[in-house]
Amino acid sequence: MKMILKKEIRKSLPSMILLTALLMSSAYVQAKVKLPSVFSDNMVFQQKTKAAVWGKADPGKTITISTTWSRVRYTSKADENGNWKVMVATPSYGGPYAMTISDGEPLVLMNVLIGEVWICSGQSNMEMPLAGWGKINNYEQEVTAAKYPSIRLLQVDHVTSNVSTNDAQVANLGWKPCIPQYVAEFSSVAYFFAREIYEKKGIPIGLIHTSWGGTPAEAWMSAEALSGFPYFNEQIEALTNNAAGSDVQRMAKWQKTVDQKDKGYVTGKTQWNSKDYDDSTWSTMPIGTAWENSVLPDFDGVVWLRKKVEIPVSLANKDLKISLGTIDDNDITYFNGEKIGETIGYDRQRIYTIPANMVKQGFAEITIRVFDGMGGGGVVAKNEELYLAAGDGTRITLTGDWKYRVGVNLNEVAPAPISGSGSSRPTVLYNKMIHPFLQFAVRGVIWYQGESNADRATQYRTLFPALINDWRRKWNLVDMPFYFVQLANFKKADTVPGPSAWAELRDAQFGALKLKNTGMAVAIDIGDANDIHPKNKQEVGRRLALIALAKTYGTTTNYSGPLYRSHEIMGNKIRIDFDFANGLKKVGSEALQGFTIAGADQKFYNAHAVIVGDHIEVTSENVKLPIAIRYAWADNPNLNLTNNSNLPASPFRTDNWPGITK
């Protein structure tokens, strides 16, 4: 395949040279045609289709389009509003090519490839870059090795809109080749997905990355799609009724209430940040992990952290840098009672400067006020990111236990007001970050999202399929491939069967496979108990690519672990049948793990499971008349079922009993 691509490149060179000569003669002419941000040098057009090209020009102007991959010349006329659109036929993959769009003054797109275009969307685990705040496994080596100029990257900026718009805001002035300079801050899942496909097929890949951390599915859906969900009526109404100013005022008022409840303040002044404050009665917590996974399960609110460090004489009276990595969500940091920095955002690195006049020999006190609005919480940086450092490279580590005290639990205050400007509001990301691309020809979608909908997992059972169908209707591609990642394992490992919102969300994702031309990459074995953003994004991207290679590109490959199909009650045991049952096996030497069984009392017990041919039989001495089975039903389950693919079986349940998210 790669040889074919090189042949296409050579074949196009004469026309490229001619076009460059023409450009030189009009190098100083400013074209009047205006194109949306999805069109730029280095772009990728979807192969073997009628690709829309559109833009603005003076009303009544005739627009002509020519390409170096074809002798066909296309024309259109700008309407009374200056809008025009042309459908351009694209060949099989190849390039580089050029496209000229002219209203009498030419605008030329250079280094254009024909290949496969994928929309890459979701929340933070899709957004997570190779470097930056992400720092995936071996990120430095991965960035250095990312030299794939036939993979092209379009990074969509974070912008919301209360109404649908026709253009998006993008980074780097448009499409860029996949080289270290541009891939470092790009979606790691999207990159590894494209890399796997390109290495197997040799087809140029265009990635339109449009995601935003911490956002729920409804933010990515049209108002039309959400009309069937009365739950969102009030929020959609707020889009038009709430002025930005009033939104800021309401949020400021709510934040003031939080501060007033914060025990770390007295009459509006901080008291827990002073150097001499007696914190001897405070508890301790480890930092470098979310507090919800250690000492403060299910806690949202304000926590004050303190740590005493000894400053040696060699560092006295010198500027110091304090590195705290990432903090979930916001922080105010103090050194010996003086504020040295403040940052808003869970994904931003904290590096503050401590002026030399504040640095004295002896013991110093570092205090951090951390606010967490939902999930996680705390200083979640790696050990190597936690330190004080002098200009000569001398470091004092800040790892280990810190003292802590709760300032305020958000249960003590009214819920935060519905935002009139935030990124989690229904439709606002669809309007600005999806709608502008609906005319652009694409192959399909990869999606990694769900964490922000876990507390409404029951609703997600219908909401997620509605999103998929919404996008397919809007792109006018009834069978558009839509491949998604099931939530990874996270939080404290569970050994006793119990309720789990994350398990319910995974079950809702599993249910979306009923829609045709969907695929699910199971990640239940590659998560991180202490990090909602697990670092092994290489495998996530590979598993998504396996699905695309098999279902979109016709490659014979094992792309799925076992998927529950049906069950049969046989006295005191239940037999389970699976799709993708070839070579059912367990990983490791332990017995099959993760199966639980229940009778009519709906109480689940850990069960004994054995592989019998291409199905599994499950029993428990605690359940004489079983009626339901669950597998991997926990936030972070212990499991080991796979098949010849060596990919994990998806969590599942056979019952439809109401869960905790009902």
QUINORUR-V331490 format. One record per residue. N is the residue number from 1. PHI is phi in whole degrees, -180 to 180 (NA if undefined). PSI is psi in whole degrees, -180 to 180 (NA if undefined). OMEGA is omega as a letter, one per 30 degrees, with the letter a starting at -180 (NA if undefined). Layout:
n->{N & N}
phi->{PHI & PHI}
psi->{PSI & PSI}
omega->{OMEGA & OMEGA}
//
This chain:
n->{1 & 2 & 3 & 4 & 5 & 6 & 7 & 8 & 9 & 10 & 11 & 12 & 13 & 14 & 15 & 16 & 17 & 18 & 19 & 20 & 21 & 22 & 23 & 24 & 25 & 26 & 27 & 28 & 29 & 30 & 31 & 32 & 33 & 34 & 35 & 36 & 37 & 38 & 39 & 40 & 41 & 42 & 43 & 44 & 45 & 46 & 47 & 48 & 49 & 50 & 51 & 52 & 53 & 54 & 55 & 56 & 57 & 58 & 59 & 60 & 61 & 62 & 63 & 64 & 65 & 66 & 67 & 68 & 69 & 70 & 71 & 72 & 73 & 74 & 75 & 76 & 77 & 78 & 79 & 80 & 81 & 82 & 83 & 84 & 85 & 86 & 87 & 88 & 89 & 90 & 91 & 92 & 93 & 94 & 95 & 96 & 97 & 98 & 99 & 100 & 101 & 102 & 103 & 104 & 105 & 106 & 107 & 108 & 109 & 110 & 111 & 112 & 113 & 114 & 115 & 116 & 117 & 118 & 119 & 120 & 121 & 122 & 123 & 124 & 125 & 126 & 127 & 128 & 129 & 130 & 131 & 132 & 133 & 134 & 135 & 136 & 137 & 138 & 139 & 140 & 141 & 142 & 143 & 144 & 145 & 146 & 147 & 148 & 149 & 150 & 151 & 152 & 153 & 154 & 155 & 156 & 157 & 158 & 159 & 160 & 161 & 162 & 163 & 164 & 165 & 166 & 167 & 168 & 169 & 170 & 171 & 172 & 173 & 174 & 175 & 176 & 177 & 178 & 179 & 180 & 181 & 182 & 183 & 184 & 185 & 186 & 187 & 188 & 189 & 190 & 191 & 192 & 193 & 194 & 195 & 196 & 197 & 198 & 199 & 200 & 201 & 202 & 203 & 204 & 205 & 206 & 207 & 208 & 209 & 210 & 211 & 212 & 213 & 214 & 215 & 216 & 217 & 218 & 219 & 220 & 221 & 222 & 223 & 224 & 225 & 226 & 227 & 228 & 229 & 230 & 231 & 232 & 233 & 234 & 235 & 236 & 237 & 238 & 239 & 240 & 241 & 242 & 243 & 244 & 245 & 246 & 247 & 248 & 249 & 250 & 251 & 252 & 253 & 254 & 255 & 256 & 257 & 258 & 259 & 260 & 261 & 262 & 263 & 264 & 265 & 266 & 267 & 268 & 269 & 270 & 271 & 272 & 273 & 274 & 275 & 276 & 277 & 278 & 279 & 280 & 281 & 282 & 283 & 284 & 285 & 286 & 287 & 288 & 289 & 290 & 291 & 292 & 293 & 294 & 295 & 296 & 297 & 298 & 299 & 300 & 301 & 302 & 303 & 304 & 305 & 306 & 307 & 308 & 309 & 310 & 311 & 312 & 313 & 314 & 315 & 316 & 317 & 318 & 319 & 320 & 321 & 322 & 323 & 324 & 325 & 326 & 327 & 328 & 329 & 330 & 331 & 332 & 333 & 334 & 335 & 336 & 337 & 338 & 339 & 340 & 341 & 342 & 343 & 344 & 345 & 346 & 347 & 348 & 349 & 350 & 351 & 352 & 353 & 354 & 355 & 356 & 357 & 358 & 359 & 360 & 361 & 362 & 363 & 364 & 365 & 366 & 367 & 368 & 369 & 370 & 371 & 372 & 373 & 374 & 375 & 376 & 377 & 378 & 379 & 380 & 381 & 382 & 383 & 384 & 385 & 386 & 387 & 388 & 389 & 390 & 391 & 392 & 393 & 394 & 395 & 396 & 397 & 398 & 399 & 400 & 401 & 402 & 403 & 404 & 405 & 406 & 407 & 408 & 409 & 410 & 411 & 412 & 413 & 414 & 415 & 416 & 417 & 418 & 419 & 420 & 421 & 422 & 423 & 424 & 425 & 426 & 427 & 428 & 429 & 430 & 431 & 432 & 433 & 434 & 435 & 436 & 437 & 438 & 439 & 440 & 441 & 442 & 443 & 444 & 445 & 446 & 447 & 448 & 449 & 450 & 451 & 452 & 453 & 454 & 455 & 456 & 457 & 458 & 459 & 460 & 461 & 462 & 463 & 464 & 465 & 466 & 467 & 468 & 469 & 470 & 471 & 472 & 473 & 474 & 475 & 476 & 477 & 478 & 479 & 480 & 481 & 482 & 483 & 484 & 485 & 486 & 487 & 488 & 489 & 490 & 491 & 492 & 493 & 494 & 495 & 496 & 497 & 498 & 499 & 500 & 501 & 502 & 503 & 504 & 505 & 506 & 507 & 508 & 509 & 510 & 511 & 512 & 513 & 514 & 515 & 516 & 517 & 518 & 519 & 520 & 521 & 522 & 523 & 524 & 525 & 526 & 527 & 528 & 529 & 530 & 531 & 532 & 533 & 534 & 535 & 536 & 537 & 538 & 539 & 540 & 541 & 542 & 543 & 544 & 545 & 546 & 547 & 548 & 549 & 550 & 551 & 552 & 553 & 554 & 555 & 556 & 557 & 558 & 559 & 560 & 561 & 562 & 563 & 564 & 565 & 566 & 567 & 568 & 569 & 570 & 571 & 572 & 573 & 574 & 575 & 576 & 577 & 578 & 579 & 580 & 581 & 582 & 583 & 584 & 585 & 586 & 587 & 588 & 589 & 590 & 591 & 592 & 593 & 594 & 595 & 596 & 597 & 598 & 599 & 600 & 601 & 602 & 603 & 604 & 605 & 606 & 607 & 608 & 609 & 610 & 611 & 612 & 613 & 614 & 615 & 616 & 617 & 618 & 619 & 620 & 621 & 622 & 623 & 624 & 625 & 626 & 627 & 628 & 629 & 630 & 631 & 632 & 633 & 634 & 635 & 636 & 637 & 638 & 639 & 640 & 641 & 642 & 643 & 644 & 645 & 646 & 647 & 648 & 649 & 650 & 651 & 652 & 653 & 654 & 655 & 656 & 657 & 658 & 659 & 660 & 661 & 662}
phi->{NA & -65 & -65 & -62 & -61 & -62 & -63 & -63 & -62 & -63 & -63 & -88 & -61 & -58 & -67 & -66 & -64 & -60 & -65 & -62 & -63 & -62 & -64 & -61 & -75 & -130 & -64 & -102 & -86 & -93 & -68 & -92 & -63 & -117 & -113 & -63 & -66 & -74 & -105 & -164 & -54 & 74 & -74 & -124 & -98 & -65 & -76 & 51 & -153 & -99 & -93 & -75 & -126 & -146 & 176 & -125 & -153 & -64 & -53 & 86 & -68 & -88 & -105 & -119 & -127 & -133 & -134 & -88 & -97 & -155 & -91 & -69 & -114 & -108 & -133 & -155 & -126 & -67 & -77 & -63 & -98 & 87 & -85 & -145 & -155 & -133 & -101 & -109 & -73 & -113 & -86 & -64 & -59 & 166 & 130 & -81 & -124 & -136 & -131 & -110 & -119 & -141 & -112 & 116 & -124 & -78 & -120 & -118 & -98 & -108 & 57 & -85 & -113 & -107 & -169 & -119 & -111 & -125 & -84 & -122 & -142 & 140 & -113 & -63 & -73 & -84 & -68 & -49 & -79 & -62 & -109 & 52 & -74 & -77 & 46 & -66 & -55 & 55 & -62 & -64 & -67 & -65 & -64 & -60 & -85 & -81 & -118 & -130 & -63 & -88 & -100 & -118 & -122 & -123 & -98 & -88 & -74 & -78 & -143 & -108 & -152 & -77 & -132 & -67 & -125 & -104 & -144 & -107 & -96 & -126 & -88 & 61 & 65 & 126 & -67 & -136 & -70 & -79 & -133 & -50 & -57 & -105 & -79 & -56 & -104 & -97 & -56 & -70 & -61 & -62 & -62 & -69 & -60 & -66 & -60 & -63 & -67 & -63 & -67 & -86 & -114 & 70 & -96 & -56 & -124 & -108 & -113 & -101 & -93 & -136 & -139 & -156 & -61 & 75 & -103 & -86 & -60 & -63 & -67 & -100 & -115 & -76 & -60 & -61 & -67 & -85 & -63 & -87 & -124 & -56 & -53 & -97 & -56 & -63 & -69 & -66 & -62 & -65 & -61 & -99 & -93 & -98 & -77 & -58 & -61 & -67 & -64 & -61 & -65 & -67 & -67 & -64 & -64 & -66 & -63 & -64 & -63 & -60 & -64 & -66 & -82 & -70 & -69 & -74 & -110 & -130 & 50 & 81 & -115 & -69 & -127 & -91 & -104 & -73 & -62 & -96 & -66 & -83 & -108 & -64 & -93 & -72 & -84 & -122 & -142 & -78 & -103 & 100 & -145 & -64 & -68 & -68 & -96 & -131 & -97 & -131 & -63 & 58 & -102 & -127 & 150 & -112 & -130 & -100 & -118 & -136 & -147 & -95 & -128 & -100 & -94 & -74 & -60 & -67 & -104 & -62 & 62 & -125 & -60 & -124 & -104 & -112 & -110 & -121 & 62 & -100 & -129 & -105 & -109 & -123 & -140 & -126 & -116 & -124 & -127 & 51 & 88 & -101 & -68 & -118 & -178 & -152 & -140 & -111 & 126 & -71 & -106 & -106 & -75 & -103 & -135 & -115 & -103 & -104 & -61 & -57 & -69 & -95 & -97 & -119 & -63 & 116 & -83 & -124 & -117 & -104 & -126 & -128 & -95 & -109 & -109 & -127 & -88 & -167 & 58 & 46 & 105 & 108 & -84 & -113 & -75 & -73 & -56 & -71 & -95 & -111 & -167 & -103 & -142 & -96 & -63 & -85 & 95 & -62 & -128 & -120 & -72 & -117 & -76 & 93 & -81 & -119 & -78 & -145 & -151 & -74 & -85 & -158 & -94 & -64 & -65 & -86 & -125 & -64 & -58 & -61 & -65 & -64 & -75 & -95 & -144 & -79 & -83 & -95 & -71 & -56 & 77 & -71 & -87 & -57 & -61 & -109 & -117 & -122 & -52 & -61 & -104 & -65 & -84 & -79 & -70 & -134 & -86 & -175 & -130 & -116 & -143 & -137 & -163 & 145 & -56 & -78 & -109 & -60 & -73 & -124 & -62 & -61 & -64 & -63 & -61 & -106 & -67 & -65 & -59 & -65 & -64 & -59 & -66 & -60 & -65 & -65 & -65 & -66 & -83 & 59 & -128 & -59 & -107 & -55 & -56 & -137 & -113 & -135 & -103 & -77 & -55 & -76 & -67 & -160 & 76 & -61 & -63 & -109 & -114 & -106 & -57 & -169 & -72 & -158 & -66 & -66 & -64 & -66 & -67 & -61 & -64 & -64 & -65 & -57 & -63 & -68 & -66 & -67 & -74 & -69 & 60 & -110 & -154 & -127 & -87 & -81 & -125 & -69 & -110 & -126 & -85 & -143 & -58 & -105 & -145 & -69 & -116 & -60 & -87 & -84 & -80 & -58 & -72 & -62 & -62 & -63 & -67 & -64 & -65 & -58 & -64 & -63 & -60 & -78 & -93 & -105 & -110 & 69 & -84 & -78 & -156 & -80 & -119 & -147 & -77 & -60 & -122 & -55 & -117 & -163 & -146 & -139 & -83 & -130 & 69 & -95 & -136 & -124 & -101 & -117 & -110 & -128 & -80 & 55 & -93 & -64 & 73 & -53 & -159 & -109 & -92 & 86 & -92 & -72 & -66 & -56 & -114 & 96 & -90 & -129 & -139 & -142 & -102 & -65 & -77 & 63 & -100 & -94 & -128 & -58 & -121 & -95 & -125 & -135 & -87 & -126 & 66 & -106 & -140 & -127 & -114 & -128 & -141 & -154 & -67 & -87 & -131 & -79 & -124 & -73 & -133 & -148 & -126 & -131 & -129 & 56 & -92 & -167 & -59 & -137 & -81 & -95 & -152 & -161 & -91 & -148 & -146 & -63 & -74 & 64 & -96 & -72 & -68 & -74 & -56 & -158 & -143 & -102 & -95 & -125 & -67 & -58 & -102 & -78 & -99 & -61}
psi->{-41 & -33 & -39 & -43 & -44 & -37 & -42 & -40 & -46 & -39 & -31 & -10 & -43 & -45 & -32 & -42 & -44 & -44 & -39 & -40 & -42 & -38 & -40 & -31 & -15 & 35 & -25 & 9 & 129 & 115 & 147 & -23 & 135 & 132 & 150 & 165 & -16 & -13 & 123 & 172 & 151 & 8 & 170 & 130 & 144 & 134 & 156 & 54 & 179 & 103 & 128 & 136 & 127 & 167 & -157 & 148 & 178 & 138 & 135 & -10 & 142 & 129 & 131 & 141 & 131 & 154 & 160 & 1 & -3 & 155 & -3 & 138 & 127 & 144 & 153 & 167 & 133 & 134 & -172 & -21 & 3 & 5 & 141 & 159 & 138 & 140 & 117 & 127 & 134 & 143 & -169 & 164 & 151 & -169 & -178 & 151 & -179 & 154 & 131 & 127 & 125 & 140 & 25 & -24 & 119 & 143 & 126 & 129 & 123 & 160 & 41 & 138 & 153 & 128 & -135 & 128 & 128 & 135 & 131 & 112 & 170 & -149 & -148 & -31 & -20 & -38 & -30 & 114 & 165 & -47 & -134 & -137 & -16 & -55 & 65 & 174 & 131 & 38 & -36 & -44 & -39 & -42 & -46 & -36 & -6 & 72 & 82 & 78 & -13 & -2 & 129 & 145 & 129 & 113 & 115 & 131 & 158 & 104 & 139 & 163 & 139 & -15 & 157 & 142 & 164 & -2 & 148 & 159 & 130 & 159 & 163 & 20 & 21 & -155 & 144 & 151 & 154 & 93 & 163 & -38 & -36 & -24 & -22 & -38 & 16 & 162 & 122 & -41 & -47 & -44 & -48 & -31 & -51 & -40 & -43 & -44 & -44 & -42 & -28 & -34 & -20 & 19 & 132 & 141 & 130 & 126 & 118 & 102 & 113 & 87 & 170 & 122 & 145 & 14 & 143 & 166 & -38 & -24 & -22 & 11 & 153 & 158 & -35 & -46 & -32 & -4 & -22 & 7 & 89 & -23 & -31 & 1 & -46 & -41 & -39 & -39 & -36 & -22 & -35 & -24 & -19 & 118 & 152 & -40 & -44 & -33 & -45 & -42 & -41 & -41 & -39 & -40 & -42 & -42 & -35 & -37 & -43 & -45 & -38 & -31 & -16 & 118 & -14 & -8 & 144 & 119 & 42 & 1 & 144 & 144 & -20 & 5 & -5 & 152 & -37 & 9 & 137 & 104 & 25 & -23 & -1 & 153 & 176 & 152 & 150 & 140 & 166 & -1 & 152 & 139 & -20 & -18 & 2 & -94 & -12 & 68 & 138 & 31 & 132 & 137 & -148 & 132 & 136 & 133 & 140 & 144 & 134 & 130 & 150 & 124 & 117 & 162 & -29 & -21 & -6 & 142 & 30 & 146 & 138 & 149 & 135 & 125 & 126 & 8 & -138 & 146 & 134 & 106 & -51 & 154 & 155 & 125 & 137 & 149 & 116 & 41 & -11 & 134 & 129 & -9 & 158 & 134 & 140 & 127 & 127 & -18 & 14 & 138 & 137 & 112 & 111 & 157 & 132 & 113 & 150 & -35 & -12 & -10 & 108 & 152 & 142 & -165 & 137 & 156 & 125 & 129 & 136 & 124 & 115 & 128 & 130 & 122 & -27 & 145 & 167 & -122 & 134 & -175 & 111 & 23 & 163 & 158 & -39 & -10 & 0 & 102 & 162 & 141 & 141 & 170 & -26 & 4 & -7 & 135 & 148 & 120 & 148 & 18 & 177 & -161 & 141 & 152 & 147 & 157 & 138 & 128 & -49 & 138 & 132 & -14 & -18 & -7 & 162 & 154 & 151 & 144 & 153 & 125 & 138 & 4 & 0 & 169 & -7 & -1 & 146 & 138 & -16 & -25 & -36 & -45 & -39 & -23 & -5 & -51 & -40 & -17 & 3 & -27 & -16 & 131 & 128 & 164 & -45 & -166 & 139 & 144 & 132 & 103 & 161 & -26 & -40 & -7 & 5 & -37 & -8 & 43 & -36 & -43 & -35 & -21 & -30 & -28 & -45 & -48 & -33 & -37 & -46 & -48 & -34 & -51 & -38 & -40 & -45 & -36 & -7 & 40 & 93 & -36 & 24 & 125 & 134 & 102 & 132 & 164 & 128 & 144 & 137 & 168 & 143 & 157 & -174 & 137 & 140 & 132 & -20 & 129 & 139 & 179 & 155 & 119 & -38 & -36 & -39 & -37 & -42 & -38 & -39 & -39 & -42 & -40 & -27 & -15 & -11 & -24 & 137 & 153 & 35 & 164 & 148 & 122 & 114 & 129 & 24 & -11 & -1 & 23 & -166 & 122 & -31 & 4 & 117 & -12 & 76 & 148 & -14 & 69 & -16 & -46 & -35 & -49 & -39 & -42 & -37 & -41 & -36 & -41 & -47 & -42 & -39 & -47 & -26 & -36 & 6 & 21 & 134 & 110 & 150 & 113 & 3 & 142 & -179 & 138 & 127 & 134 & -49 & 170 & 161 & 129 & 126 & 80 & -115 & 11 & 163 & 132 & 134 & 132 & 148 & 151 & 155 & 51 & 2 & 120 & 38 & 133 & 168 & 151 & 130 & -178 & -12 & 163 & 167 & 133 & 159 & -6 & 135 & 155 & 148 & 154 & -158 & -21 & -3 & 22 & 123 & 143 & 149 & 139 & 161 & 124 & 140 & 147 & 126 & 97 & -120 & 22 & 177 & 139 & 135 & 135 & 167 & 136 & -16 & -9 & 104 & -33 & 80 & 148 & -9 & 147 & 142 & 148 & 132 & 41 & 79 & 163 & -46 & 79 & 160 & 121 & 161 & 27 & 133 & -166 & -160 & -19 & -19 & 18 & 149 & 149 & 145 & 141 & 149 & 169 & 154 & -11 & 168 & 31 & 144 & 138 & -170 & -10 & 7 & NA}
omega->{a & l & l & l & l & l & l & l & l & a & a & a & a & a & l & a & l & a & l & l & l & a & a & a & a & a & a & l & l & a & l & l & l & a & l & a & l & l & l & l & l & a & l & l & l & a & l & l & l & a & l & l & a & l & a & l & l & l & l & a & l & a & l & l & l & a & l & l & a & l & a & l & a & l & l & l & l & a & a & l & l & a & l & a & l & l & a & l & l & a & l & a & l & l & g & l & l & l & l & l & a & l & a & l & a & l & a & l & a & l & a & l & l & a & a & a & a & l & a & a & l & l & a & l & l & a & a & a & l & l & l & l & a & a & l & l & l & a & a & l & a & l & a & a & a & a & a & a & l & l & a & a & l & a & a & a & l & l & l & l & l & l & a & a & a & l & l & l & a & l & l & l & l & a & l & l & l & l & a & a & a & a & a & a & a & l & l & l & a & a & a & l & a & a & a & a & a & a & l & a & a & a & l & a & l & a & l & a & a & a & a & a & l & a & l & a & a & l & a & a & l & l & l & a & a & a & l & a & a & a & a & a & a & a & l & l & a & l & a & a & a & l & a & a & a & l & l & a & a & l & l & l & l & l & l & l & l & a & l & l & a & a & l & l & l & a & l & a & a & l & a & a & a & a & a & a & a & l & a & a & a & l & l & l & l & l & a & l & l & a & l & l & a & a & a & l & l & a & l & a & a & l & l & l & l & l & l & l & a & l & l & a & a & a & a & l & l & l & l & l & l & l & a & l & l & l & a & g & a & l & l & a & a & l & a & l & a & l & l & l & l & a & l & l & a & a & a & l & l & l & a & l & l & a & a & a & l & a & a & l & l & a & l & a & l & a & l & l & a & l & l & a & l & l & l & l & l & l & a & a & l & a & a & l & a & a & l & a & l & a & a & l & l & a & l & a & l & a & l & a & l & l & a & l & a & l & l & l & a & l & a & a & l & l & l & a & l & a & l & a & a & a & a & a & l & l & a & l & l & a & a & a & l & a & a & a & a & l & a & a & l & l & a & a & l & a & l & a & l & a & a & l & a & a & l & a & l & l & a & l & l & a & a & l & l & l & a & a & l & a & l & l & a & l & a & l & a & a & a & l & l & a & a & a & l & a & l & l & a & l & a & l & a & l & l & a & l & a & a & l & l & l & l & l & l & l & l & l & l & a & a & l & l & l & a & l & l & l & a & l & a & a & a & a & a & l & a & a & a & a & l & l & a & a & a & l & l & a & l & l & l & a & l & a & l & l & a & l & a & a & a & a & l & l & l & a & l & a & a & l & a & l & a & l & a & l & l & l & a & a & a & l & l & l & a & l & a & l & a & a & a & l & l & a & l & l & l & a & a & l & l & a & l & a & l & a & a & l & a & l & l & l & a & l & l & a & l & a & l & l & l & a & a & l & a & l & a & l & l & l & l & a & a & a & a & l & a & l & l & l & l & a & a & l & a & a & l & a & a & l & l & l & a & l & a & l & a & l & l & l & l & l & l & a & l & a & a & a & a & l & a & NA}
//
